Amino acid sequence: MTDEASSVTGFTVRDHRTLLLHGEPVDTIPLREALTSFISFLGSFHEPLLAAHNARRFDCPVLARALRKCSLMDEFQEVVSGFLDTFRISKEMFPSTRTGYSQKSLVRVFLKKTYEAHNALEDVKALQELYQKWSPSQELVRRHTFPLQHASNPYTRRAY
């Protein structure tokens, strides 16, 4: 995990084995088990479209690398219809925003509140509220939907 990632999320790793959140140990499970459970959960829906803010440049490359490492890419792609990048939607819908396009900034501007950014559950809740507030057209959603294999990876030389 990079120092930058640690400063943003509050996660650190001790002795290459113990995950800490703000210095406190966190329960973990093996990567393959987590991915298998995630795929099983997604399979309970009919071809879900997964949304993330900056999905193309961050979430998808990280997920793709983990799926390949565990040889689960095919299983994942069988249950998911694709990804939606809300960062790109926000740039197209609001091209002249002065506050930037971070999810935290967009929540402050459009929802008039703050939240615990980079906490997975809080990020998901905030993104859902933003999406509902924006109500993007189906055409806009279609233009910013892509399959996992088309995610670019600017982080290939960086260690996580």
C-alpha positions as CSV (number, residue, x, y, z in Angstrom):
1,M,0.0,0.0,0.0
2,T,1.4,3.4,-1.0
3,D,1.8,6.2,1.5
4,E,-0.6,8.2,-0.5
5,A,-3.3,5.5,-0.3
6,S,-2.7,5.2,3.5
7,S,-3.1,8.9,4.0
8,V,-6.4,9.0,2.0
9,T,-8.0,5.9,3.6
10,G,-6.4,5.6,7.0
11,F,-5.4,2.0,6.3
12,T,-1.9,0.8,7.0
13,V,-0.2,-2.6,7.0
14,R,2.0,-3.9,9.8
15,D,4.5,-6.6,9.3
16,H,3.3,-7.2,5.8
17,R,0.3,-9.2,7.3
18,T,-1.9,-7.1,9.6
19,L,-4.3,-4.5,8.2
20,L,-4.9,-1.5,10.5
21,L,-7.5,1.2,10.2
22,H,-6.3,4.4,12.1
23,G,-3.9,2.1,14.0
24,E,-6.5,-0.5,15.0
25,P,-6.4,-4.1,13.7
26,V,-9.1,-4.9,11.1
27,D,-10.5,-8.4,10.6
28,T,-9.7,-9.7,7.0
29,I,-10.4,-12.7,4.9
30,P,-8.3,-14.1,2.0
31,L,-8.6,-12.2,-1.3
32,R,-10.0,-15.2,-3.2
33,E,-12.7,-15.7,-0.6
34,A,-13.7,-12.1,-0.7
35,L,-13.9,-12.0,-4.4
36,T,-15.8,-15.3,-4.6
37,S,-18.3,-13.9,-2.1
38,F,-18.6,-10.7,-4.0
39,I,-19.3,-12.6,-7.3
40,S,-21.9,-14.7,-5.6
41,F,-23.6,-11.6,-4.2
42,L,-23.6,-10.0,-7.6
43,G,-25.0,-13.1,-9.1
44,S,-28.1,-12.7,-7.0
45,F,-29.0,-9.8,-9.3
46,H,-29.8,-9.9,-13.0
47,E,-26.6,-8.6,-14.7
48,P,-26.0,-5.6,-12.4
49,L,-24.3,-2.5,-13.6
50,L,-21.7,-1.4,-11.0
51,A,-21.2,2.3,-10.5
52,A,-18.2,4.0,-9.0
53,H,-16.7,7.5,-9.0
54,N,-13.5,7.4,-11.1
55,A,-14.2,3.7,-11.8
56,R,-12.3,3.6,-15.1
57,R,-9.0,5.0,-13.7
58,F,-9.1,3.5,-10.2
59,D,-11.7,1.0,-9.0
60,C,-11.7,-1.2,-12.2
61,P,-8.0,-1.5,-12.6
62,V,-7.6,-2.6,-9.0
63,L,-10.5,-5.0,-9.2
64,A,-9.3,-6.4,-12.5
65,R,-5.8,-7.1,-11.1
66,A,-7.3,-8.9,-8.1
67,L,-9.6,-11.0,-10.3
68,R,-6.8,-12.0,-12.6
69,K,-4.6,-12.8,-9.6
70,C,-7.2,-15.2,-8.4
71,S,-8.2,-16.5,-11.9
72,L,-11.8,-15.2,-11.3
73,M,-12.2,-12.8,-14.2
74,D,-14.4,-15.1,-16.3
75,E,-16.7,-15.8,-13.4
76,F,-17.0,-12.1,-12.6
77,Q,-17.8,-11.1,-16.2
78,E,-20.5,-13.7,-16.4
79,V,-22.6,-12.0,-13.7
80,V,-21.8,-8.2,-14.3
81,S,-23.1,-6.2,-17.2
82,G,-20.4,-3.5,-16.9
83,F,-19.4,-0.4,-15.0
84,L,-20.6,3.2,-14.9
85,D,-18.1,5.9,-14.1
86,T,-19.9,8.8,-12.3
87,F,-16.8,10.9,-12.4
88,R,-17.1,11.1,-16.2
89,I,-20.8,11.7,-16.0
90,S,-20.2,14.6,-13.6
91,K,-17.7,16.2,-15.9
92,E,-20.1,16.0,-18.8
93,M,-23.2,17.2,-16.9
94,F,-21.4,20.0,-15.0
95,P,-18.5,21.2,-17.2
96,S,-18.0,24.5,-15.5
97,T,-18.0,23.5,-11.8
98,R,-15.4,25.4,-9.9
99,T,-15.1,23.1,-6.9
100,G,-13.6,20.1,-8.8
101,Y,-15.0,16.7,-9.5
102,S,-14.0,14.7,-6.4
103,Q,-17.0,12.9,-5.0
104,K,-16.5,14.7,-1.7
105,S,-16.7,18.1,-3.5
106,L,-19.7,17.1,-5.5
107,V,-21.6,15.9,-2.4
108,R,-20.9,19.3,-0.7
109,V,-22.1,21.2,-3.8
110,F,-25.2,19.2,-4.8
111,L,-26.3,17.6,-1.5
112,K,-25.2,20.5,0.7
113,K,-23.5,18.2,3.2
114,T,-20.3,16.5,4.2
115,Y,-19.6,12.8,4.8
116,E,-16.8,10.4,5.8
117,A,-15.2,10.2,2.3
118,H,-13.1,7.1,1.5
119,N,-15.2,5.0,3.9
120,A,-16.6,2.4,1.5
121,L,-20.1,2.3,2.9
122,E,-20.3,6.1,3.2
123,D,-19.0,6.6,-0.3
124,V,-21.6,4.2,-1.7
125,K,-24.4,6.0,0.1
126,A,-23.2,9.4,-1.0
127,L,-22.8,8.3,-4.6
128,Q,-26.3,6.9,-4.7
129,E,-27.7,10.2,-3.4
130,L,-25.7,12.1,-6.0
131,Y,-26.9,9.9,-8.8
132,Q,-30.5,10.2,-7.8
133,K,-30.1,14.0,-7.5
134,W,-28.5,14.3,-11.0
135,S,-30.9,11.8,-12.7
136,P,-28.7,11.4,-15.8
137,S,-30.2,10.5,-19.1
138,Q,-30.1,6.9,-20.3
139,E,-27.9,8.2,-23.3
140,L,-25.4,9.7,-20.9
141,V,-25.3,6.5,-18.8
142,R,-24.8,4.4,-21.9
143,R,-21.9,6.6,-23.1
144,H,-20.1,6.2,-19.7
145,T,-20.8,2.5,-19.3
146,F,-17.9,0.1,-20.1
147,P,-16.9,-3.5,-19.6
148,L,-14.1,-4.3,-17.1
149,Q,-11.5,-5.2,-19.7
150,H,-11.6,-1.7,-21.2
151,A,-10.6,0.0,-17.9
152,S,-7.3,1.8,-18.3
153,N,-4.7,1.3,-15.6
154,P,-2.3,4.2,-14.9
155,Y,-1.1,2.5,-11.8
156,T,0.5,-0.6,-13.3
157,R,4.0,0.4,-12.1
158,R,2.9,1.3,-8.6
159,A,2.7,-1.1,-5.7
160,Y,-0.4,-1.3,-3.5
